[in-house]
Amino acid sequence: MKTLQENPAFVGDDGHSTASTLAMSSLAGETHAQADADQEQDRDQVVSKSAAVRGERATWGKGIEFLMSCIAMSVGLGNVWRFPFTALDNGGGAFLIPYLIVLFLIGKPIYYLEMVIGQFSSRGSVKVFDLCPAMKGAGIGQVIAISLVTTYYVGIMGMTLRFFYDSFRNPLPWSQCRSEWGPQCVASSPGNTSTTNTTASLNLESLQQKPVASAELYFLKEVLHEKEQIADGIGLPNWELVIGLFVAWLCVFLIIRRGVKSSGKASYFLAIFPYIIMGVLLVRAVTLPGSINGIYYFIKPNWGKILDPQVWYAAVTQCFYSLSVCFGNIIMYSSFNKFGHNVHRDATIVTAMDTVTSLLAGFTIFGILGHLAHEIGTDDIGTVVKGGAGLAFISYPDAIAKFKHLPQIFSVLFFLMLFVLGIGSNIAMSSCTVTAIRDRFPNFKQWQCSLLIAVISFCIGLIYITPGGQYMLTLVDFFGASMIALVLGIAELYTIGWIYGTDRLCKDIEFMLGRKVGLYWRLCWGIFTPLIMTIILIYFYASYEPLTYNSQAYPPWAYAVGWTITAFGILQLPFWMLIAVFREPGSTLGEKIRGAFRPKKNWGPSDPLLREQYNKKIEHELTPKRGQGFWASIKQNIFG
């Protein structure tokens, strides 16, 4: 006998009730039925009142806001300046083969996994580990890692604003040499590629010096005021960059101060506007003389590298960090979704957009660098390439300065695009930290928590805009982000895939979305994704070499600070595991341990009615196959 029960959690992407009902039988799962249209308004009011009474978290105004926010988060600076040169250094066009394979086996499965688990539970990146309380430290460690990334990421935004402001000047300040930069300076402005000194004044010493572009000297000496040696200390912040840092954090705070209500509205601009600018720059790039040579240099395959383990490692790390998986951002964003939102579609769209954007950025960047090589009269495009931050703040400005007509316009567009891309990613990272805090302290208001995070992060960010800031940025990025995220990301995959269980996860998806989960997802979550990530971790430590910056080794105290940061993040895992076992009720240690690795009693959908239905369904479906032995359990976990 079937009984119809109202399901107030099923609210459509337009913010109104879908007027769904659940038909629950004693043995079968749920089915959806559409109620009469004239009941929708009354039911929507009931839902709103019920949510207000329960004090539920806010949700995205529309499903498209979630999609746009994910695009703004995942499509960022890594696509513009990291992907093109990662591909170039690892086989060019041949790099796309391992990258697409890695995207298929790691990037897309993890993205969908995190979307699903966040939406299903309506919990942030820490509370989502109520599915396995003993692994709560993985979520806390990920919040630590993303908070560290946020502090220096906005520092880069400060530098972007400095260049954006300078882009309005005529001539561009990095296009010409200054006398204090020395005889090795080569001006970037068109028709002037000689050094600042006349031939008569050049001595033997200056002739032996390697020519340096004025754009590079401007970045190092006028923007960073960078010190020659790491041992010279970090110095005091540059006041111009302090203003940029403040403005960047002000923008982030104003967008996240009301949670998804405000960041959702901003997502339209943050996701779409960079593509408009990128399209303009791409059209301009491909019409420049020599651009085709640069694009061919970018995509030219080097098949000899395709079997190199380093290439596959580079593909994994690029996919891992470009999509922002295993940092908690995706779980946090999806936790604000309506329960039945189609995250399968969104995961497919975002992962595809991320790859396409990386390719478009590569064509744009190398088209302009090809033009730069043409302008200076060389066929070796590698001589004008400078990766990393140097691409955004040296190579690209240098190329723009050589434009004969209105270089200011293209400079303004480029740095505005970088700033918008960075803000979109920063909103997600900051919101992840705010959500984790407010999940633990719900009485802490959104704007208060956002302001606190912005102020603390601004103060920490001052370190990265000092003359030694790039040394510190490289150190914290390596030890505080890469290492922590990789280890805890693997812990997350094994926790959800094997402790919680791939089979149970798939049943959760069927309950939430009403769709069966294919074998591809089961094999990735159960075998391929955690296994490949484990191999990458082993390779990472087996090939580890001491971190350097500009070929300079860090002093011993810097390595000590770096490993301390790494240990602080990773040791959250065993620390909170012991806490969970200690707090778990039970008469024996074995009972406490088993209880700490089982989901909490309130785990499941946030709506009480749905959670009750879910608990009955999941207990009925999991009970018959329990206790059939080790190999039977493994088979059930993967194949159902």
MILO-34614 format. One line per field, with one value per residue (C-alpha): residue number from 0; residue in three letters; x, y, z. Coordinates in nm, 2 decimals. Layout:
<atoms>
nr: [NUM ...] .
rest: [ALA ...] .
x: [X ...] .
y: [Y ...] .
z: [Z ...] .
</atoms>
This chain:
<atoms>
nr: [0 1 2 3 4 5 6 7 8 9 10 11 12 13 14 15 16 17 18 19 20 21 22 23 24 25 26 27 28 29 30 31 32 33 34 35 36 37 38 39 40 41 42 43 44 45 46 47 48 49 50 51 52 53 54 55 56 57 58 59 60 61 62 63 64 65 66 67 68 69 70 71 72 73 74 75 76 77 78 79 80 81 82 83 84 85 86 87 88 89 90 91 92 93 94 95 96 97 98 99 100 101 102 103 104 105 106 107 108 109 110 111 112 113 114 115 116 117 118 119 120 121 122 123 124 125 126 127 128 129 130 131 132 133 134 135 136 137 138 139 140 141 142 143 144 145 146 147 148 149 150 151 152 153 154 155 156 157 158 159 160 161 162 163 164 165 166 167 168 169 170 171 172 173 174 175 176 177 178 179 180 181 182 183 184 185 186 187 188 189 190 191 192 193 194 195 196 197 198 199 200 201 202 203 204 205 206 207 208 209 210 211 212 213 214 215 216 217 218 219 220 221 222 223 224 225 226 227 228 229 230 231 232 233 234 235 236 237 238 239 240 241 242 243 244 245 246 247 248 249 250 251 252 253 254 255 256 257 258 259 260 261 262 263 264 265 266 267 268 269 270 271 272 273 274 275 276 277 278 279 280 281 282 283 284 285 286 287 288 289 290 291 292 293 294 295 296 297 298 299 300 301 302 303 304 305 306 307 308 309 310 311 312 313 314 315 316 317 318 319 320 321 322 323 324 325 326 327 328 329 330 331 332 333 334 335 336 337 338 339 340 341 342 343 344 345 346 347 348 349 350 351 352 353 354 355 356 357 358 359 360 361 362 363 364 365 366 367 368 369 370 371 372 373 374 375 376 377 378 379 380 381 382 383 384 385 386 387 388 389 390 391 392 393 394 395 396 397 398 399 400 401 402 403 404 405 406 407 408 409 410 411 412 413 414 415 416 417 418 419 420 421 422 423 424 425 426 427 428 429 430 431 432 433 434 435 436 437 438 439 440 441 442 443 444 445 446 447 448 449 450 451 452 453 454 455 456 457 458 459 460 461 462 463 464 465 466 467 468 469 470 471 472 473 474 475 476 477 478 479 480 481 482 483 484 485 486 487 488 489 490 491 492 493 494 495 496 497 498 499 500 501 502 503 504 505 506 507 508 509 510 511 512 513 514 515 516 517 518 519 520 521 522 523 524 525 526 527 528 529 530 531 532 533 534 535 536 537 538 539 540 541 542 543 544 545 546 547 548 549 550 551 552 553 554 555 556 557 558 559 560 561 562 563 564 565 566 567 568 569 570 571 572 573 574 575 576 577 578 579 580 581 582 583 584 585 586 587 588 589 590 591 592 593 594 595 596 597 598 599 600 601 602 603 604 605 606 607 608 609 610 611 612 613 614 615 616 617 618 619 620 621 622 623 624 625 626 627 628 629 630 631 632 633 634 635 636 637 638 639] .
rest: [MET LYS THR LEU GLN GLU ASN PRO ALA PHE VAL GLY ASP ASP GLY HIS SER THR ALA SER THR LEU ALA MET SER SER LEU ALA GLY GLU THR HIS ALA GLN ALA ASP ALA ASP GLN GLU GLN ASP ARG ASP GLN VAL VAL SER LYS SER ALA ALA VAL ARG GLY GLU ARG ALA THR TRP GLY LYS GLY ILE GLU PHE LEU MET SER CYS ILE ALA MET SER VAL GLY LEU GLY ASN VAL TRP ARG PHE PRO PHE THR ALA LEU ASP ASN GLY GLY GLY ALA PHE LEU ILE PRO TYR LEU ILE VAL LEU PHE LEU ILE GLY LYS PRO ILE TYR TYR LEU GLU MET VAL ILE GLY GLN PHE SER SER ARG GLY SER VAL LYS VAL PHE ASP LEU CYS PRO ALA MET LYS GLY ALA GLY ILE GLY GLN VAL ILE ALA ILE SER LEU VAL THR THR TYR TYR VAL GLY ILE MET GLY MET THR LEU ARG PHE PHE TYR ASP SER PHE ARG ASN PRO LEU PRO TRP SER GLN CYS ARG SER GLU TRP GLY PRO GLN CYS VAL ALA SER SER PRO GLY ASN THR SER THR THR ASN THR THR ALA SER LEU ASN LEU GLU SER LEU GLN GLN LYS PRO VAL ALA SER ALA GLU LEU TYR PHE LEU LYS GLU VAL LEU HIS GLU LYS GLU GLN ILE ALA ASP GLY ILE GLY LEU PRO ASN TRP GLU LEU VAL ILE GLY LEU PHE VAL ALA TRP LEU CYS VAL PHE LEU ILE ILE ARG ARG GLY VAL LYS SER SER GLY LYS ALA SER TYR PHE LEU ALA ILE PHE PRO TYR ILE ILE MET GLY VAL LEU LEU VAL ARG ALA VAL THR LEU PRO GLY SER ILE ASN GLY ILE TYR TYR PHE ILE LYS PRO ASN TRP GLY LYS ILE LEU ASP PRO GLN VAL TRP TYR ALA ALA VAL THR GLN CYS PHE TYR SER LEU SER VAL CYS PHE GLY ASN ILE ILE MET TYR SER SER PHE ASN LYS PHE GLY HIS ASN VAL HIS ARG ASP ALA THR ILE VAL THR ALA MET ASP THR VAL THR SER LEU LEU ALA GLY PHE THR ILE PHE GLY ILE LEU GLY HIS LEU ALA HIS GLU ILE GLY THR ASP ASP ILE GLY THR VAL VAL LYS GLY GLY ALA GLY LEU ALA PHE ILE SER TYR PRO ASP ALA ILE ALA LYS PHE LYS HIS LEU PRO GLN ILE PHE SER VAL LEU PHE PHE LEU MET LEU PHE VAL LEU GLY ILE GLY SER ASN ILE ALA MET SER SER CYS THR VAL THR ALA ILE ARG ASP ARG PHE PRO ASN PHE LYS GLN TRP GLN CYS SER LEU LEU ILE ALA VAL ILE SER PHE CYS ILE GLY LEU ILE TYR ILE THR PRO GLY GLY GLN TYR MET LEU THR LEU VAL ASP PHE PHE GLY ALA SER MET ILE ALA LEU VAL LEU GLY ILE ALA GLU LEU TYR THR ILE GLY TRP ILE TYR GLY THR ASP ARG LEU CYS LYS ASP ILE GLU PHE MET LEU GLY ARG LYS VAL GLY LEU TYR TRP ARG LEU CYS TRP GLY ILE PHE THR PRO LEU ILE MET THR ILE ILE LEU ILE TYR PHE TYR ALA SER TYR GLU PRO LEU THR TYR ASN SER GLN ALA TYR PRO PRO TRP ALA TYR ALA VAL GLY TRP THR ILE THR ALA PHE GLY ILE LEU GLN LEU PRO PHE TRP MET LEU ILE ALA VAL PHE ARG GLU PRO GLY SER THR LEU GLY GLU LYS ILE ARG GLY ALA PHE ARG PRO LYS LYS ASN TRP GLY PRO SER ASP PRO LEU LEU ARG GLU GLN TYR ASN LYS LYS ILE GLU HIS GLU LEU THR PRO LYS ARG GLY GLN GLY PHE TRP ALA SER ILE LYS GLN ASN ILE PHE GLY] .
x: [0.00 0.14 0.10 0.15 0.36 0.45 0.81 0.88 1.25 1.19 1.20 1.26 1.55 1.32 1.29 0.93 0.80 0.78 0.48 0.63 0.51 0.69 0.51 0.66 0.58 0.69 0.95 1.01 1.18 1.03 0.86 0.79 0.44 0.35 0.08 -0.18 -0.06 -0.31 -0.15 0.20 0.17 0.02 0.27 0.56 0.44 0.44 0.79 0.92 0.76 0.89 1.24 1.23 1.11 1.39 1.65 1.77 2.06 1.99 1.98 2.07 1.80 1.82 2.00 2.18 2.35 2.51 2.64 2.77 2.94 3.11 3.23 3.36 3.54 3.70 3.79 4.06 4.42 4.53 4.37 4.53 4.88 4.94 4.78 4.95 5.30 5.23 5.13 5.42 5.68 5.52 5.48 5.27 4.97 5.07 5.00 4.63 4.61 4.71 4.53 4.20 4.24 4.32 4.01 3.80 3.93 4.00 3.87 3.52 3.45 3.58 3.39 3.06 3.13 3.18 2.88 2.66 2.78 2.74 2.39 2.27 2.36 2.33 2.65 2.97 3.32 3.37 3.02 2.99 3.22 2.93 2.92 3.23 3.31 3.65 3.76 3.65 4.01 4.02 3.76 3.93 4.27 4.12 3.98 4.32 4.47 4.21 4.25 4.62 4.57 4.32 4.57 4.82 4.57 4.43 4.79 4.81 4.49 4.66 4.94 4.68 4.51 4.84 4.89 4.53 4.58 4.91 4.74 4.57 4.90 5.05 5.30 5.27 5.52 5.68 5.73 6.04 6.37 6.48 6.84 6.85 6.78 7.12 7.25 7.11 6.75 6.57 6.27 5.94 5.78 5.75 6.04 6.27 6.42 6.77 6.92 6.89 7.26 7.40 7.66 7.94 7.87 7.85 8.15 8.27 8.09 7.75 7.80 7.85 7.53 7.22 6.95 6.64 6.31 6.19 5.86 6.05 6.26 5.95 5.78 6.08 6.21 5.90 5.62 5.78 6.10 6.23 6.54 6.83 6.86 6.61 6.84 6.79 6.46 6.11 6.11 5.81 5.49 5.47 5.20 5.07 5.01 4.86 4.59 4.54 4.51 4.26 4.04 4.05 3.94 3.68 3.53 3.53 3.37 3.10 3.01 3.01 2.86 2.51 2.62 2.48 2.21 2.47 2.74 2.48 2.38 2.74 2.82 2.66 2.91 3.21 3.15 3.05 3.25 3.60 3.48 3.38 3.73 3.90 3.71 3.81 4.18 4.17 4.03 4.30 4.57 4.50 4.51 4.86 5.16 5.34 5.05 5.00 5.36 5.30 4.98 5.16 5.45 5.19 5.01 5.30 5.31 5.62 5.53 5.85 5.72 5.39 5.53 5.72 5.58 5.65 5.40 5.13 5.20 5.18 4.84 4.70 4.82 4.69 4.35 4.35 4.42 4.24 3.91 3.96 3.87 3.95 3.97 3.61 3.49 3.26 3.11 3.04 2.87 2.66 2.54 2.33 2.15 1.79 1.78 1.68 1.90 2.06 2.43 2.52 2.45 2.64 2.95 2.97 2.93 3.19 3.46 3.41 3.42 3.74 3.92 3.79 3.89 4.24 4.28 4.14 4.38 4.66 4.58 4.54 4.86 5.08 4.93 5.05 5.39 5.42 5.36 5.62 5.88 5.80 5.85 6.19 6.30 6.34 6.19 6.26 5.94 6.08 6.31 6.02 5.83 5.82 5.58 5.40 5.33 5.59 5.35 5.08 5.31 5.61 5.56 5.21 5.27 5.59 5.39 5.11 5.37 5.48 5.13 5.15 4.79 4.62 4.81 4.64 4.30 4.43 4.63 4.32 4.11 4.37 4.42 4.05 3.99 4.26 4.11 3.76 3.88 4.07 3.77 3.55 3.79 3.85 3.48 3.46 3.76 3.66 3.30 3.43 3.60 3.30 3.07 3.29 3.29 2.91 2.83 3.01 2.89 2.55 2.48 2.78 2.62 2.73 2.86 3.04 3.22 3.30 3.44 3.66 3.80 3.87 4.05 4.26 4.35 4.43 4.68 4.84 4.84 5.07 5.35 5.31 5.33 5.67 6.00 6.04 5.68 5.72 5.96 5.70 5.42 5.61 5.69 5.33 5.18 5.40 5.39 5.06 4.84 4.98 5.10 4.81 4.54 4.69 4.71 4.37 4.21 4.32 4.18 3.85 3.83 3.89 3.65 3.36 3.45 3.52 3.43 3.10 3.09 3.05 2.74 2.57 2.68 2.51 2.19 2.20 2.22 1.93 1.72 1.81 1.81 1.59 1.85 2.07 2.44 2.64 2.94 3.18 3.11 3.13 3.46 3.61 3.50 3.58 3.90 4.06 4.04 4.17 4.43 4.57 4.58 4.77 5.03 5.07 5.13 5.40 5.56 5.54 5.74 5.97 6.08 6.08 6.36 6.41 6.20 6.38 6.29 6.48 6.73 6.79 6.76 6.57 6.74 6.69 6.44 6.22 6.20 6.12 5.83 5.71 5.71 5.55 5.26 5.23 5.23 4.97 4.73 4.78 4.79 4.44 4.35 4.48 4.40 4.03 4.02 4.13 3.87 3.59 3.68 3.70 3.36 3.18 2.96 3.04 3.15 3.46 3.73 3.61 3.26 3.39 3.61 3.33 3.09 3.33 3.35 2.98 2.76 2.60 2.23 2.13 2.32 2.11 1.89 1.84 1.46 1.33 1.06 1.31 1.56 1.31 1.22 1.58 1.68 1.40 1.50 1.88 1.83 1.61 1.85 2.18 2.07 2.02 2.39 2.56 2.78 2.85 3.23 3.52 3.51 3.13 3.15 3.40 3.19 2.88 3.06 3.18 2.90 2.61] .
y: [0.00 0.34 0.65 1.00 1.24 1.60 1.67 2.04 2.01 1.98 2.35 2.43 2.63 2.93 2.95 2.83 2.49 2.22 2.09 1.74 1.45 1.13 0.80 0.57 0.20 -0.03 -0.20 0.02 0.35 0.69 0.83 1.19 1.32 1.67 1.84 2.07 2.41 2.59 2.44 2.56 2.91 2.78 2.50 2.74 2.95 2.64 2.55 2.90 2.90 2.55 2.65 2.96 2.77 2.51 2.79 2.62 2.77 2.99 2.85 2.98 3.20 3.01 2.70 2.90 3.10 2.79 2.69 3.04 3.05 2.71 2.84 3.16 2.95 2.68 2.90 3.13 3.23 2.87 2.85 3.17 3.14 2.79 2.56 2.71 2.66 2.34 2.20 2.36 2.21 1.86 1.78 2.06 1.91 1.56 1.68 1.70 1.32 1.26 1.57 1.46 1.10 1.25 1.48 1.18 0.96 1.21 1.57 1.50 1.21 1.41 1.72 1.53 1.34 1.66 1.83 1.53 1.49 1.86 1.89 1.56 1.66 2.05 2.05 2.25 2.10 2.02 1.91 1.69 1.45 1.36 1.07 0.95 1.15 1.00 1.17 1.51 1.62 1.59 1.87 2.09 2.05 2.14 2.46 2.54 2.48 2.70 2.98 2.99 3.00 3.28 3.50 3.50 3.48 3.82 3.95 3.86 4.05 4.35 4.34 4.30 4.62 4.80 4.70 4.78 5.13 5.17 5.06 5.40 5.58 5.69 5.56 5.23 5.26 4.93 5.00 5.22 5.18 5.40 5.50 5.34 5.00 4.97 4.92 4.57 4.71 4.66 4.88 4.71 5.00 4.95 5.07 5.09 4.75 4.88 4.94 5.27 5.35 5.46 5.24 5.48 5.45 5.07 4.92 4.56 4.48 4.60 4.41 4.09 4.13 3.95 4.19 4.22 4.35 4.67 4.50 4.25 4.52 4.72 4.42 4.34 4.68 4.91 4.68 4.42 4.60 4.24 4.17 3.99 3.72 3.53 3.58 3.96 3.93 4.03 4.40 4.63 4.62 4.85 5.10 5.10 4.72 4.77 4.98 4.72 4.45 4.65 4.71 4.34 4.24 4.51 4.36 4.01 4.12 4.32 4.01 3.75 3.96 3.82 3.47 3.31 3.58 3.83 3.61 3.43 3.76 3.86 3.52 3.62 3.90 3.71 3.41 3.57 3.89 3.72 3.52 3.85 3.99 3.67 3.65 4.01 3.93 3.60 3.77 4.04 3.78 3.56 3.87 3.98 3.90 3.59 3.48 3.15 3.05 3.11 2.90 2.62 2.64 2.59 2.29 2.12 1.77 1.62 1.25 1.16 1.29 1.11 0.82 1.04 1.00 1.37 1.46 1.25 1.40 1.75 1.65 1.54 1.85 2.08 1.91 1.89 2.26 2.40 2.25 2.33 1.98 1.85 2.20 2.20 2.48 2.25 2.08 2.42 2.57 2.26 2.25 2.56 2.38 2.27 1.90 1.78 2.01 1.84 1.85 1.58 1.83 2.10 1.89 1.80 2.16 2.30 2.04 2.09 2.47 2.45 2.26 2.47 2.79 2.66 2.60 2.94 3.10 2.91 3.02 3.38 3.39 3.22 3.40 3.73 3.58 3.46 3.82 3.93 3.70 3.83 4.19 4.13 3.92 3.57 3.23 3.09 3.17 3.00 3.30 3.53 3.29 3.33 3.12 3.15 3.49 3.62 3.54 3.78 4.05 4.03 3.85 3.97 4.34 4.33 4.20 4.46 4.74 4.64 4.70 5.00 5.12 5.18 4.93 5.08 4.93 4.58 4.62 4.74 4.45 4.19 4.30 4.36 4.00 3.87 4.07 3.94 3.58 3.61 3.76 3.47 3.22 3.42 3.44 3.06 3.02 3.28 3.15 2.80 2.93 3.14 2.85 2.61 2.86 2.94 2.57 2.53 2.87 2.93 3.24 3.41 3.64 3.61 3.97 3.95 3.63 3.76 4.08 3.89 3.67 3.97 4.16 3.87 3.77 4.12 4.15 3.82 3.91 4.21 3.96 3.87 4.23 4.30 4.29 3.93 3.85 3.62 3.40 3.36 3.31 3.02 2.87 2.88 2.76 2.45 2.35 2.50 2.43 2.16 1.91 1.94 1.93 1.63 1.41 1.52 1.49 1.12 1.07 1.22 0.98 0.67 0.79 0.84 0.56 0.28 0.38 0.54 0.33 0.38 0.17 0.37 0.69 0.57 0.49 0.84 0.98 0.76 0.89 1.25 1.27 0.98 0.84 0.53 0.57 0.42 0.18 0.46 0.65 0.34 0.23 0.58 0.64 0.29 0.21 0.44 0.79 0.70 0.46 0.71 0.98 0.75 0.67 1.05 1.10 0.83 0.98 1.33 1.22 0.99 1.27 1.54 1.80 2.10 2.39 2.68 3.03 3.16 2.88 2.99 2.75 2.87 2.90 2.62 2.82 2.86 2.49 2.44 2.68 2.51 2.16 2.29 2.43 2.10 1.90 2.13 2.07 1.69 1.61 1.74 1.40 1.18 1.44 1.46 1.09 1.04 1.30 1.13 0.79 0.94 1.11 0.81 0.63 0.27 0.02 -0.11 0.05 -0.16 -0.02 0.33 0.29 0.13 0.40 0.68 0.54 0.52 0.81 1.01 0.95 1.28 1.21 1.26 1.52 1.83 1.81 1.59 1.42 1.33 1.21 0.97 0.83 0.80 0.62 0.36 0.31 0.28 0.04 -0.18 -0.18 -0.23 -0.49 -0.80 -0.79 -0.74 -1.01 -1.20 -1.19 -0.97 -1.02 -1.00 -0.67 -0.53 -0.65 -0.49 -0.16 -0.13 -0.30 -0.27] .
z: [0.00 -0.10 0.11 -0.03 0.17 0.09 0.03 0.11 0.02 -0.35 -0.45 -0.81 -0.94 -0.99 -0.61 -0.61 -0.49 -0.75 -0.56 -0.55 -0.36 -0.27 -0.32 -0.06 -0.04 0.23 0.01 -0.29 -0.33 -0.40 -0.71 -0.79 -0.87 -0.99 -0.79 -0.93 -1.04 -0.83 -0.51 -0.58 -0.42 -0.10 -0.07 -0.13 0.16 0.38 0.27 0.35 0.69 0.77 0.67 0.88 1.18 1.14 1.08 0.76 0.57 0.27 -0.08 -0.42 -0.56 -0.89 -1.00 -1.27 -0.99 -0.86 -1.20 -1.27 -0.93 -1.00 -1.33 -1.17 -0.90 -1.12 -1.42 -1.28 -1.30 -1.33 -1.67 -1.80 -1.69 -1.55 -1.81 -2.13 -1.99 -1.82 -2.15 -2.33 -2.08 -2.10 -2.47 -2.61 -2.80 -2.68 -2.32 -2.41 -2.42 -2.06 -1.95 -2.09 -1.96 -1.61 -1.64 -1.73 -1.44 -1.17 -1.23 -1.34 -1.09 -0.79 -0.90 -0.93 -0.60 -0.40 -0.56 -0.47 -0.11 -0.04 -0.19 -0.03 0.32 0.30 0.51 0.45 0.40 0.77 0.88 0.57 0.75 0.98 0.73 0.91 1.23 1.27 0.94 1.04 1.05 0.67 0.64 0.89 0.72 0.39 0.54 0.67 0.33 0.15 0.40 0.34 -0.04 0.01 0.19 -0.10 -0.38 -0.29 -0.28 -0.65 -0.70 -0.54 -0.80 -1.07 -0.96 -0.97 -1.33 -1.41 -1.28 -1.47 -1.79 -1.83 -1.85 -2.18 -2.25 -2.05 -1.77 -1.84 -2.21 -2.16 -1.97 -1.68 -1.62 -1.28 -1.43 -1.59 -1.95 -1.99 -2.01 -2.34 -2.40 -2.50 -2.69 -3.07 -3.27 -2.97 -2.88 -2.81 -2.47 -2.29 -2.34 -2.67 -2.84 -2.75 -2.38 -2.37 -2.21 -2.21 -1.89 -2.02 -2.35 -2.15 -1.95 -2.07 -2.21 -1.98 -2.10 -1.94 -1.85 -1.64 -1.47 -1.40 -1.23 -1.02 -0.93 -0.94 -0.84 -0.61 -0.52 -0.50 -0.30 -0.46 -0.20 0.02 0.32 0.29 0.46 0.34 0.42 0.45 0.23 -0.08 0.00 -0.36 -0.33 0.01 -0.15 -0.41 -0.15 0.05 -0.26 -0.35 0.00 0.00 -0.32 -0.18 0.15 -0.03 -0.24 0.04 0.32 0.26 0.16 -0.15 -0.17 -0.28 -0.43 -0.65 -0.81 -0.86 -1.03 -1.36 -1.41 -1.26 -1.48 -1.81 -1.83 -1.85 -2.15 -2.33 -2.27 -2.36 -2.68 -2.77 -2.69 -2.88 -3.20 -3.17 -3.10 -3.41 -3.64 -3.53 -3.75 -3.63 -3.41 -3.60 -3.53 -3.16 -3.15 -3.34 -3.09 -2.82 -2.97 -3.15 -3.00 -2.86 -2.86 -2.69 -2.35 -2.34 -2.15 -1.91 -1.55 -1.49 -1.77 -1.61 -1.27 -1.43 -1.58 -1.25 -1.06 -1.33 -1.33 -0.95 -0.89 -1.19 -1.09 -0.72 -0.61 -0.26 -0.11 0.02 -0.21 -0.43 -0.12 0.03 -0.28 -0.35 0.01 -0.07 -0.35 -0.36 -0.27 -0.62 -0.83 -1.13 -1.03 -1.28 -1.56 -1.38 -1.31 -1.68 -1.79 -1.55 -1.61 -1.99 -1.96 -1.76 -2.03 -2.31 -2.13 -2.07 -2.45 -2.54 -2.30 -2.45 -2.80 -2.69 -2.48 -2.74 -3.03 -2.87 -2.77 -3.14 -3.24 -2.99 -3.13 -3.48 -3.36 -3.22 -3.52 -3.38 -3.47 -3.13 -2.94 -2.63 -2.58 -2.51 -2.28 -1.91 -1.72 -1.38 -1.25 -1.50 -1.78 -1.64 -1.52 -1.75 -2.08 -2.15 -2.06 -2.27 -2.57 -2.52 -2.51 -2.86 -3.00 -3.24 -3.18 -2.84 -2.63 -2.32 -2.43 -2.44 -2.12 -1.94 -2.07 -1.98 -1.62 -1.57 -1.68 -1.44 -1.16 -1.22 -1.26 -0.93 -0.75 -0.86 -0.72 -0.40 -0.33 -0.32 -0.11 0.15 0.15 0.23 0.54 0.65 0.60 0.80 1.09 1.07 1.06 1.39 1.54 1.38 1.59 1.42 1.16 0.79 0.76 1.10 1.00 0.65 0.79 1.04 0.77 0.54 0.82 0.93 0.58 0.48 0.77 0.67 0.30 0.38 0.39 0.02 -0.10 0.06 -0.13 -0.02 -0.07 -0.37 -0.17 0.10 -0.15 -0.32 0.02 0.15 -0.18 -0.18 0.18 0.28 -0.02 -0.25 0.02 0.25 -0.02 -0.19 0.13 0.27 -0.08 -0.09 0.27 0.15 -0.15 0.06 0.33 0.09 -0.15 0.10 0.46 0.38 0.07 -0.31 -0.31 -0.04 -0.21 -0.53 -0.34 -0.20 -0.55 -0.67 -0.37 -0.43 -0.81 -0.91 -1.15 -1.15 -1.12 -1.41 -1.39 -1.49 -1.18 -0.96 -1.09 -1.07 -0.71 -0.59 -0.78 -1.04 -0.88 -0.53 -0.68 -0.92 -0.66 -0.42 -0.70 -0.76 -0.38 -0.38 -0.69 -0.53 -0.23 -0.42 -0.65 -0.39 -0.41 -0.18 -0.28 -0.46 -0.59 -0.89 -0.84 -0.48 -0.20 0.11 0.44 0.69 0.90 0.59 0.53 0.90 0.87 0.56 0.71 1.02 0.81 0.63 0.96 1.11 0.83 0.79 1.16 1.19 1.06 1.35 1.61 1.53 1.48 1.84 1.96 1.77 1.92 2.27 2.24 2.09 2.34 2.40 2.66 2.48 2.26 1.97 2.00 2.01 1.70 1.50 1.61 1.51 1.16 1.11 1.00 1.27 1.35 1.20 0.87 0.56 0.40 0.61 0.58 0.87 0.66 0.38 0.63 0.79 0.45 0.36 0.67 0.62 0.25 0.31 0.60 0.39 0.09 0.28 0.54 0.31 0.18 0.51 0.66 0.34 0.36 0.26 -0.12 -0.13 0.05 -0.20 -0.50 -0.35 -0.28 -0.64 -0.85 -0.61] .
</atoms>
